[in-house]
């Protein structure tokens, strides 16, 4: 499906699957130092493509992922983009334990309380996130919250080229569906589409034309993973 002329042309190099930086990943600590794997960690899991790719890179590097954990509103409200029922199905499909981490205002205190709790329950030395970049020029929220807890923060996708990350999703067999659109320039017809080579081409044209983040790092769109190498069985999304 075409979404406009965009900046991409037939002469441009197409997105090609490639695997990068999967053997050794830096760990971002509260002291601006780096460590090396292996270590024991909790995956901060949204259910989306970036969480899944970060998890697979961490596993490739030898991280002992002991649990998935998802922040949710203390009110019990569900996320339309990342339904709780589907997140639970993902955890079951991967054979990993999962915890909900309810948060409320003041959010800084609440997040730190939940991170401390999951750290105490699992004895994890680190958390893993699928964050790729700073959002809105603000400091990374999870790094800020982990700093007083002396928890390391593993960001396997940090500052990486978006085309390479999206191509790696395909190369690894991570299949994700767009579940939410939050940018006026992204056509609603993309809602429900599975991320594949044709969709990546459409997104790239759009990114070139209106400067959205190809990976949706600024919340332009959200996804849910249906299957991945870590899944024993696929789920319906």
C-alpha positions as CSV (number, residue, x, y, z in Angstrom):
1,X,0.0,0.0,0.0
2,X,1.3,3.4,-0.9
3,X,1.0,6.3,1.6
4,X,2.3,9.0,-0.6
5,X,5.3,9.9,-2.8
6,X,7.6,10.4,0.1
7,X,11.4,10.6,-0.2
8,X,11.9,6.9,-1.1
9,X,12.4,6.0,-4.7
10,X,12.8,2.8,-6.7
11,X,16.6,3.6,-7.0
12,X,17.1,3.6,-3.2
13,X,18.6,0.5,-1.5
14,X,15.7,-1.6,-0.1
15,X,15.6,-2.7,3.6
16,X,17.5,-5.9,3.9
17,X,17.4,-8.3,6.9
18,X,20.6,-8.2,8.9
19,X,21.7,-9.2,12.4
20,X,23.8,-6.8,14.3
21,X,25.4,-6.6,17.8
22,X,24.0,-9.7,19.3
23,X,27.0,-11.2,21.0
24,X,27.9,-8.4,23.5
25,X,25.8,-5.6,24.8
26,X,26.8,-2.7,27.1
27,X,25.0,-2.3,30.4
28,X,24.1,1.3,31.3
29,X,24.5,1.8,35.1
30,X,23.6,4.6,37.4
31,X,27.3,5.4,37.7
32,X,27.8,5.8,33.9
33,X,30.0,2.7,33.8
34,X,29.6,-0.4,31.7
35,X,29.6,-4.0,32.7
36,X,29.4,-7.2,30.6
37,X,27.1,-10.1,30.5
38,X,26.2,-12.5,31.9
39,X,23.9,-11.2,34.6
40,X,20.5,-11.8,36.1
41,X,17.8,-9.4,34.8
42,X,14.1,-8.6,34.6
43,X,12.7,-7.7,31.2
44,X,10.4,-4.6,31.3
45,X,7.9,-6.0,28.9
46,X,5.3,-4.0,26.9
47,X,4.4,-6.8,24.5
48,X,5.6,-4.8,21.5
49,X,8.2,-5.3,18.9
50,X,11.0,-3.4,20.6
51,X,10.6,-5.3,23.8
52,X,10.8,-8.5,21.9
53,X,13.9,-7.6,19.9
54,X,15.6,-6.3,23.1
55,X,14.8,-9.6,24.9
56,X,16.2,-11.7,22.1
57,X,19.4,-9.7,21.9
58,X,19.8,-10.0,25.7
59,X,19.2,-13.8,25.5
60,X,21.7,-14.1,22.7
61,X,24.3,-12.3,24.9
62,X,23.8,-14.8,27.8
63,X,21.6,-12.8,30.1
64,X,19.6,-14.8,32.6
65,X,16.1,-13.3,32.1
66,X,14.3,-14.4,35.2
67,X,10.9,-12.6,34.7
68,X,8.9,-10.3,32.6
69,X,7.4,-7.2,34.3
70,X,4.9,-4.7,33.0
71,X,4.0,-1.3,34.4
72,X,0.2,-0.7,34.5
73,X,-2.1,2.0,35.9
74,X,-3.0,1.4,39.6
75,X,-6.6,2.1,38.6
76,X,-6.8,-1.2,36.8
77,X,-7.4,0.5,33.4
78,X,-6.3,-1.5,30.4
79,X,-4.1,-0.3,27.5
80,X,-5.9,-0.5,24.1
81,X,-2.5,-0.8,22.4
82,X,-1.1,-3.4,24.8
83,X,-4.0,-5.4,26.3
84,X,-3.2,-7.2,29.5
85,X,-4.8,-10.4,28.3
86,X,-2.5,-10.6,25.3
87,X,0.6,-9.8,27.5
88,X,-0.3,-12.7,29.7
89,X,-0.6,-15.0,26.7
90,X,2.8,-13.8,25.5
91,X,4.4,-14.7,28.8
92,X,2.8,-18.2,28.7
93,X,4.0,-18.7,25.1
94,X,7.5,-17.9,26.3
95,X,7.4,-19.9,29.4
96,X,8.4,-16.9,31.6
97,X,7.0,-15.7,34.8
98,X,5.3,-12.3,34.6
99,X,4.5,-9.6,37.1
100,X,2.2,-6.5,36.9
101,X,3.7,-3.4,38.4
102,X,0.9,-1.0,39.3
103,X,1.9,2.7,39.4
104,X,0.2,6.0,40.4
105,X,1.0,9.6,41.1
106,X,3.6,10.6,42.1
107,X,4.9,8.5,39.4
108,X,8.6,8.8,40.1
109,X,8.1,7.4,43.6
110,X,5.7,4.7,42.4
111,X,8.0,3.4,39.7
112,X,10.9,3.3,42.1
113,X,8.8,1.4,44.6
114,X,7.8,-1.2,42.0
115,X,11.3,-1.6,40.7
116,X,12.6,-2.1,44.2
117,X,9.9,-4.7,44.8
118,X,10.7,-6.7,41.7
119,X,14.4,-6.5,42.5
120,X,13.8,-7.9,46.0
121,X,11.6,-10.7,44.7
122,X,14.0,-11.8,42.0
123,X,17.4,-10.7,43.2
124,X,17.9,-9.4,39.7
125,X,20.9,-7.1,39.1
126,X,19.4,-5.3,36.1
127,X,16.4,-4.5,34.1
128,X,16.2,-4.7,30.3
129,X,14.2,-2.1,28.2
130,X,13.4,-1.8,24.6
131,X,14.1,1.9,24.6
132,X,15.9,3.2,21.5
133,X,16.3,6.9,22.1
134,X,15.5,9.9,24.3
135,X,11.8,11.0,23.9
136,X,11.1,14.7,23.9
137,X,14.6,15.5,24.9
138,X,14.0,14.2,28.4
139,X,16.3,12.0,30.4
140,X,15.6,8.3,30.1
141,X,12.8,7.6,32.6
142,X,13.9,4.0,33.6
143,X,17.6,5.0,34.0
144,X,16.5,7.9,36.3
145,X,14.2,5.6,38.3
146,X,16.9,2.8,38.7
147,X,19.7,5.2,39.7
148,X,18.8,5.4,43.4
149,X,18.2,1.6,43.5
150,X,21.7,0.7,42.1
151,X,20.0,-1.3,39.4
152,X,21.7,-1.6,36.0
153,X,19.7,-0.8,32.9
154,X,20.3,-2.8,29.8
155,X,19.3,-1.1,26.6
156,X,20.2,-3.4,23.7
157,X,18.6,-1.2,21.0
158,X,19.9,2.2,22.3
159,X,20.7,4.8,19.6
160,X,20.7,2.2,16.8
161,X,19.8,2.8,13.2
162,X,16.0,2.4,12.8
163,X,16.2,0.7,9.4
164,X,18.6,-1.9,10.8
165,X,16.4,-2.6,13.8
166,X,13.3,-3.0,11.7
167,X,15.1,-5.3,9.2
168,X,16.4,-7.4,12.1
169,X,12.8,-8.0,13.3
170,X,12.1,-9.7,9.9
171,X,15.4,-11.5,9.9
172,X,14.7,-13.0,13.4
173,X,11.1,-14.0,12.6
174,X,9.6,-11.6,15.1
175,X,6.0,-11.0,13.8
176,X,4.2,-8.0,15.2
177,X,0.9,-6.3,14.4
178,X,0.2,-2.6,14.6
179,X,-2.4,-2.2,17.4
180,X,-2.5,1.6,17.8
181,X,-1.8,4.7,15.7
182,X,-1.0,8.0,17.4
183,X,0.1,10.3,14.6
184,X,-2.1,12.2,12.2
185,X,0.1,11.4,9.2
186,X,-0.1,7.7,9.6
187,X,-3.1,6.4,7.8
188,X,-5.7,4.5,9.8
189,X,-5.5,1.8,7.1
190,X,-2.2,0.7,8.7
191,X,-4.0,-0.3,11.9
192,X,-4.0,-4.1,12.1
193,X,-1.3,-4.6,9.5
194,X,1.5,-7.0,10.3
195,X,5.0,-5.6,10.1
196,X,6.6,-7.1,6.9
197,X,8.7,-5.9,4.0
198,X,5.9,-4.1,2.2
199,X,4.8,-2.3,5.4
200,X,8.3,-1.3,6.2
201,X,8.5,0.2,2.7
202,X,5.4,2.2,3.4
203,X,6.6,3.4,6.8
204,X,9.9,4.4,5.4
205,X,8.3,6.6,2.7
206,X,6.2,8.2,5.4
207,X,9.2,8.7,7.7
208,X,11.1,10.4,4.9
209,X,8.1,12.7,4.1
210,X,6.9,13.7,7.5
211,X,9.9,12.8,9.7
212,X,8.2,10.3,12.0
213,X,10.4,7.8,13.7
214,X,10.5,4.6,11.7
215,X,10.4,2.5,14.8
216,X,7.6,4.6,16.4
217,X,9.9,5.5,19.3
218,X,8.0,8.7,19.9
219,X,4.7,6.8,20.3
220,X,3.7,7.3,16.6
221,X,2.4,3.8,16.6
222,X,2.3,0.7,18.8
223,X,2.5,-3.0,18.2
224,X,1.9,-6.4,19.8
225,X,4.1,-9.4,19.0
226,X,2.3,-12.5,17.7
227,X,5.2,-14.9,17.5
228,X,9.0,-14.8,17.8
229,X,11.8,-17.4,18.3
230,X,11.2,-17.2,22.1
231,X,7.6,-18.2,21.6
232,X,6.8,-21.9,22.0
233,X,3.5,-21.3,20.2
234,X,2.2,-18.2,18.4
235,X,-0.7,-16.1,19.7
236,X,-3.6,-14.4,18.0
237,X,-3.5,-10.6,18.0
